[in-house]
Amino acid sequence: MEAASVTGPAKNLIGFSKWLQSESGIATGLQLAIVTFDRNARTDQPGSFAWAAREAGIETHVIHERYRFDWGVVSQLRDVVAAVEPHIIQTHNSKSHFLLWSQPSLRTQRRWFAFEHGHVHADLKVRLYNTVDRLTLRSADRIISVCQAFAARLIRTGIDSRRIRVLHNAATPVPQVSTADRAELRKHLRITDDQAVLLTIGRLSREKGHEDLLRAAVGLRFERPDWKLVVVGDGPERAHLEALARSLQLESRVRFVGFQQDASRYYSIADVFILPSRSEGSSNVLLEAMMAQVPIVATMAGGNAEIVVHGQTGLIAGIGNSKELAEGIERLLQQPEFAQRLKVAAYARACQEFSAERYRQRLLSYYTEAESGQVAAVQADGGT
């Protein structure tokens, strides 16, 4: 896995690996080792993916990479594979897919699982990665897509549907926050007790749609309830978004709080959670909001509409549609009984359909069927 920090895919992998150390996990007979890359000598720093994996007691190997296309990583990868002797090798990003594809001998008498998390923006580099993926993924024994929308896209590129499986991310419990801590956070953000809190969490990059949310917020200047928008996250679009908020005269309404290692406190004060993405896979923050029982408005991007059932567990708006985002937010704020029904149903759906146990069962079943040589086409519900 290529990950500098503990992103959504890394969080799922570490969670699964930690479970394998439990009594139930040990009983499966499955053992797992992680290989990651180090180009900037940061793998031993707190917060890095390798550091977090080792802290979780996971066997972790670091391949030292001198520059972007350092072909010397191949010999290091060969050494790791020889030492671990895996039955299954799984890759999580375009570079890892390409490395394994380019070394057929590493795949001899082994299964290759390629996880397709999706590319969330379309600059020249990512379009190149997409092209490479279309070529390399055809050789994988299994492609694990994080949502049905991505699976359909893979099939359209010519990948055999019988090799594809769908596995949404797992929803994990959100820690409880005390009344005192919630009050302290509101005070820190200069949000009064009578103001509703609109929350969005995510990297501040173009595909996350924060600009659409700010434009939606312009139409929310009603006084009852009064409101503040809290934007958690950082990224290349932050300066642009802050300037846009000023130009829309929203500077008194919006709080940009930057990246937060632990966002659970913010869910605890939220009245509505908004995910305005233009591109999305299987959103961890969407699942976290469901577990935190915060009413949701999300766009139909990627797997969002597979997680949230419109009108039953949340509200779905069109991609890039600020008007529909605003209407959804207003409805949840103005109809508290409706919002209450949605968040209760969303919590139940997250616990049932997207639990860590369900995630583990599905992944283990995919390993088992691949080892036994079973082949079946992907189904619309993500099963086989």
Stockholm file with secondary structure:
# STOCKHOLM 1.0

chainA/1-384         MEAASVTGPAKNLIGFSKWLQSESGIATGLQLAIVTFDRNARTDQPGSFAWAAREAGIETHVIHERYRFDWGVVSQLRDVVAAVEPHIIQTHNSKSHFLLWSQPSLRTQRRWFAFEHGHVHADLKVRLYNTVDRLTLRSADRIISVCQAFAARLIRTGIDSRRIRVLHNAATPVPQVSTADRAELRKHLRITDDQAVLLTIGRLSREKGHEDLLRAAVGLRFERPDWKLVVVGDGPERAHLEALARSLQLESRVRFVGFQQDASRYYSIADVFILPSRSEGSSNVLLEAMMAQVPIVATMAGGNAEIVVHGQTGLIAGIGNSKELAEGIERLLQQPEFAQRLKVAAYARACQEFSAERYRQRLLSYYTEAESGQVAAVQADGGT
#=GR chainA/1-384 SS CCCSBCCHHHHHHHHHHHHTTSHHHHHTTCCCEEEEEESSSCTTSTTBHHHHHHHTTCEEEEEECSSTTCTTHHHHHHHHHHHHCCSEEEECSHHHHHHHHTCGGGGTTSEEEEEECCCCCCSHHHHHHHHHHHHHGGGCSEEEESSHHHHHHHHHTTCCGGGEEECCCCBCCCCCCCHHHHHHHHHHTTCCTTEEEEEEESCCSGGGCHHHHHHHHTTCCCSSSEEEEEEEBCCTTHHHHHHHHHHTTCTTTEEEEECCSCCHHHHHHCSEEEECCSSCSSCHHHHHHHHTTCCEEEECCTTHHHHSCBTTTBEEECTTCHHHHHHHHHHHHHCHHHHHHHHHHHHHHHHHHSBHHHHHHHHHHHHHHHHHTCCCCCCTTSCC
#=GC SS_cons         CCCSBCCHHHHHHHHHHHHTTSHHHHHTTCCCEEEEEESSSCTTSTTBHHHHHHHTTCEEEEEECSSTTCTTHHHHHHHHHHHHCCSEEEECSHHHHHHHHTCGGGGTTSEEEEEECCCCCCSHHHHHHHHHHHHHGGGCSEEEESSHHHHHHHHHTTCCGGGEEECCCCBCCCCCCCHHHHHHHHHHTTCCTTEEEEEEESCCSGGGCHHHHHHHHTTCCCSSSEEEEEEEBCCTTHHHHHHHHHHTTCTTTEEEEECCSCCHHHHHHCSEEEECCSSCSSCHHHHHHHHTTCCEEEECCTTHHHHSCBTTTBEEECTTCHHHHHHHHHHHHHCHHHHHHHHHHHHHHHHHHSBHHHHHHHHHHHHHHHHHTCCCCCCTTSCC
//
